[in-house]
Amino acid sequence: MPLKRVVITGMGAISPFGRGVDTLMTALLLGESGVRILPELADIRGIRTRVAALVYGVDPGEIPRKYRRSMSAMSVFAALAAGDAIAQAGMSGDQIRGGRLGVSIGSTIGSPLATQAFFDDFRIDNSVERMKSGVFFQIMNHSCAANVAHMFGITGRTVAPAAACSTGSLAVGYGAEMISMGKQDFMLCGGADEFHPLTAGTFDIMNAASTRYNESPERTPRPFDRDRDGVVCAEGSGILLLESLDSALRRGAEILAEIIGFASTSDPESIANPNAANIAHCMCLALVDAGIGPEGIEYVNAHATGTERGDIAESEAIRSVFGDRVPASSLKGNLGHAMAASGALELAASVEMMRREILLPTHNLDHVDPLCGSVLHVREVTSRRVDTVMKNNFALGGVNSSLILRRFQR
């Protein structure tokens, strides 16, 4: 059976700028930063960073209590974003519940906030007598996927990839493959994460968290910049509604973009440090999957988190595959690093860049690091039509992922 073409017909976003893809794009176009000082980090011994990009002002009240009680913050983010993606795609109740819609939504781990609350209570007197039955459903690793499926009555496949910073892109890629093979007609795909001080602490212990800009949070992170000093942790959710082209045409749905290539590879060189050759290999495999050569890519949305090793390795990889002709930028200078949500949030923004015929710059890129200078960096909002985009995400643990989007054409 021939493989089916896969298109995007709906998108939802919960970001440090609020709810909605339009809200996200407005902030990115204005060059705004979602990074703020988080005073409570000062109370934790050993954590030097004081900044994060958190979600504010998102009301979970529209989620009925019977669903909300099994949700932590990140499941709330995922459910709201999924609802917006479903609404944009114009799916009917029968299509949602008919068994041909699946879920591929991941997180780095289960809810760290719920996990801490459970163990704080348990350690008081070694008792679980006060534990509420909904706690497990917040801390299980597939909490976001399961809660979304439960809330919307989805009866198709459920997949919950967990690969740190690559999670969102992997979820989309795996969902696209399921549709391509005819296993599902629709897939809700993406990622979600909630901020916990230990997330920032983990990067801090590895000397990878931003600490130099604690009093000027809008100036960090600084992807590709010579004065960068590390990651700024964030939270949120990005969800995309994927479906087969046949289904979208039959429904008369608006097609936002087509997914034409996906690759994921493991990097055995180091569990922590990225390798330029392995990153380039992943990008090349995505090109093979898409059936195009490097000359077919017109923009690269980079993973670039603002760490020295990561930025340099990705720059070298982009140069080795595309030379210096393809514009590239990272959105983490605005958003921070939303972990499992980052890939899907950035993918949604990449779709919008294609639709609006603009390229967004790397925020805080004031002085390009000479070791990243081989890339054609986008330095300002640029009016430019691009028809093909590569989206990169690379994770601690050596999980690489690349997706390729194309402007839809029959």
Rosetta blueprint (number, residue, H / E / L):
1 M L
2 P L
3 L L
4 K L
5 R L
6 V E
7 V E
8 I E
9 T E
10 G E
11 M E
12 G E
13 A E
14 I E
15 S E
16 P L
17 F L
18 G E
19 R E
20 G L
21 V H
22 D H
23 T H
24 L H
25 M H
26 T H
27 A H
28 L H
29 L H
30 L L
31 G L
32 E L
33 S L
34 G L
35 V L
36 R E
37 I E
38 L L
39 P H
40 E H
41 L H
42 A H
43 D H
44 I L
45 R L
46 G L
47 I L
48 R L
49 T L
50 R L
51 V E
52 A E
53 A E
54 L L
55 V L
56 Y L
57 G L
58 V L
59 D L
60 P H
61 G H
62 E H
63 I L
64 P L
65 R H
66 K H
67 Y H
68 R H
69 R L
70 S L
71 M L
72 S L
73 A H
74 M H
75 S H
76 V H
77 F H
78 A H
79 A H
80 L H
81 A H
82 A H
83 G H
84 D H
85 A H
86 I H
87 A H
88 Q H
89 A H
90 G L
91 M L
92 S L
93 G H
94 D H
95 Q H
96 I H
97 R H
98 G L
99 G L
100 R L
101 L E
102 G E
103 V E
104 S E
105 I E
106 G E
107 S L
108 T L
109 I L
110 G L
111 S L
112 P H
113 L H
114 A H
115 T H
116 Q H
117 A H
118 F H
119 F H
120 D H
121 D H
122 F H
123 R H
124 I H
125 D H
126 N L
127 S L
128 V L
129 E L
130 R L
131 M L
132 K L
133 S L
134 G L
135 V H
136 F H
137 F H
138 Q H
139 I H
140 M L
141 N L
142 H L
143 S H
144 C H
145 A H
146 A H
147 N H
148 V H
149 A H
150 H H
151 M H
152 F H
153 G L
154 I L
155 T L
156 G L
157 R L
158 T E
159 V E
160 A L
161 P L
162 A L
163 A L
164 A H
165 C H
166 S H
167 T H
168 G H
169 S H
170 L H
171 A H
172 V H
173 G H
174 Y H
175 G H
176 A H
177 E H
178 M H
179 I H
180 S H
181 M L
182 G L
183 K L
184 Q L
185 D L
186 F E
187 M E
188 L E
189 C E
190 G E
191 G E
192 A E
193 D E
194 E L
195 F L
196 H L
197 P H
198 L H
199 T H
200 A H
201 G H
202 T H
203 F H
204 D H
205 I H
206 M L
207 N L
208 A L
209 A E
210 S L
211 T L
212 R L
213 Y L
214 N L
215 E L
216 S L
217 P H
218 E H
219 R H
220 T L
221 P L
222 R L
223 P L
224 F L
225 D E
226 R L
227 D L
228 R L
229 D L
230 G L
231 V E
232 V L
233 C E
234 A E
235 E L
236 G E
237 S E
238 G E
239 I E
240 L E
241 L E
242 L E
243 E E
244 S E
245 L H
246 D H
247 S H
248 A H
249 L H
250 R H
251 R H
252 G L
253 A L
254 E L
255 I L
256 L L
257 A E
258 E E
259 I E
260 I E
261 G E
262 F E
263 A E
264 S E
265 T E
266 S E
267 D L
268 P L
269 E L
270 S L
271 I L
272 A L
273 N L
274 P L
275 N L
276 A H
277 A H
278 N H
279 I H
280 A H
281 H H
282 C H
283 M H
284 C H
285 L H
286 A H
287 L H
288 V H
289 D H
290 A H
291 G L
292 I L
293 G L
294 P H
295 E H
296 G H
297 I L
298 E L
299 Y E
300 V E
301 N E
302 A L
303 H L
304 A L
305 T L
306 G L
307 T L
308 E H
309 R H
310 G H
311 D H
312 I H
313 A H
314 E H
315 S H
316 E H
317 A H
318 I H
319 R H
320 S H
321 V H
322 F H
323 G L
324 D L
325 R L
326 V L
327 P E
328 A E
329 S E
330 S L
331 L L
332 K H
333 G H
334 N H
335 L H
336 G L
337 H E
338 A L
339 M H
340 A H
341 A H
342 S H
343 G H
344 A H
345 L H
346 E H
347 L H
348 A H
349 A H
350 S H
351 V H
352 E H
353 M H
354 M H
355 R H
356 R H
357 E L
358 I E
359 L E
360 L L
361 P L
362 T L
363 H L
364 N L
365 L L
366 D L
367 H L
368 V E
369 D L
370 P H
371 L H
372 C H
373 G L
374 S L
375 V L
376 L E
377 H E
378 V L
379 R L
380 E L
381 V L
382 T E
383 S E
384 R L
385 R L
386 V L
387 D L
388 T E
389 V E
390 M E
391 K E
392 N E
393 N E
394 F E
395 A E
396 L L
397 G L
398 G L
399 V E
400 N E
401 S E
402 S E
403 L E
404 I E
405 L E
406 R E
407 R L
408 F L
409 Q L
410 R L
